[in-house]
Structures are given as structure tokens and as C-alpha cells.
């Protein structure tokens, strides 16, 4: 099946620990995105990557880091510098072309709880 | 980026059409209107998008007013599985991000 996978679905960490969230896609998409969602709120963009080995900060990048070494993978690290890391994290991908066909498709999300 | 106004919640009887409105009066000429929905604790699901013409796919129809200041998403025969939060998102062709507001919570009842 083609799609976007995120693992794990639920993740618990102690305060002060870094944690890496996985995102993999087999859609042959060039662009990948990370969003954060807090309860009752919409999604906010953390980082995005239009091509391998390149990425840009979104609206709330502080306390997060990413890498894009492979087209299929875009892991997100939530560092100890992120002041309020407990949230629902969503990964998305798109073909990567500007224009009306560049629809973003989302994974199932990872719910991170920092204790 | 255009701002949107959606009713916070709506109800719909199963089998009836659900009409979800969105006001985007500040939309610019290069912004498409995208619709996504999010079922509780899942990732958002793409539904449909359009620029100025009405669009239809297997999931829904999108009606955009001639002045493009508002649109309506139509689910022709709502089912219980359509219960979700629906987001209307104007998006320019040259922007990388989707700006999600708080959407409309649609409750389909038997």
C-alpha cells in the first residue's frame, strides 16, 4: 500500500530528553512537512523540506530539528529546548510542484506526551 | 493569507446532505480553496479543492461563489463516518504551508 507512516502512534518521554519521531512515505513525493496540533486547535507548520538535503523552518521551529537524508524519510527531533512538547505531531507529503496539483497528504500522527 | 470564517459546529441527519459553509472574503486571486477533514485523533484527510469553478469528486462537491468570497462543501449523503472537523483552507500556489483554523465540527446523527 502506498502512503505515509508515522511511528509510534503514542510516545511517552521524560522531561529533558530528546525524542525523534519517524515519518516515512512511499509515494515518491519530493516534499515533506511536519505540523503540530494542540488540543482544540488547528495545525501549525514546524519544518518542511522540498528536496533531499534541504529543509526550511516553518512558523514554530524553535526547539525542533529535522534531517532529510533520504527522499522517503523526514524524521523530527523534539529537543529538550522545546518548552511545551506535549502535542499531536503530523507528517505530510506532496509531489513538490508549485501549483494546484500539489496537495498535501497526511500520516496518522504521533501523540507525544512528556511527563 | 486569507482569513476564513466557519461555523464552529453543525449537525446533520444520516442520509441527508451536509452543507458546510466557509467565508473567505479576503481571498486573493492566486489562492485555491482546499477542504480537509479530521476524524478524531487521526491525520487530516484531503477532500477537494478548487479555484473558481465548482468541483466534484467521489467524496464531495465544492461550490465557490462567483466573487470567490465564500464556498460550500457538500457531502451529498452524510454517513456516521463523516463525523469530523472540516477545515476550509485558502492556499496560494506559491506557498508551502496549509493554515488550519479551528474548522467546523460536523456531527452526523442516526
Interface residues (C-beta under 8 A of the other chain):
Chain A: X4 X6 X31 X33 X35 X37 X40 X41 X42 X43 X44 X45 X48 X50 X56 X58 X59 X88 X90 X92 X98 X99 X100 X102 X103 X104 X105 X106 X107 X108 X109 X111
Chain B: X32 X34 X41 X42 X43 X44 X45 X46 X49 X51 X87 X93 X94 X96 X97 X98 X99 X100 X101 X102 X103
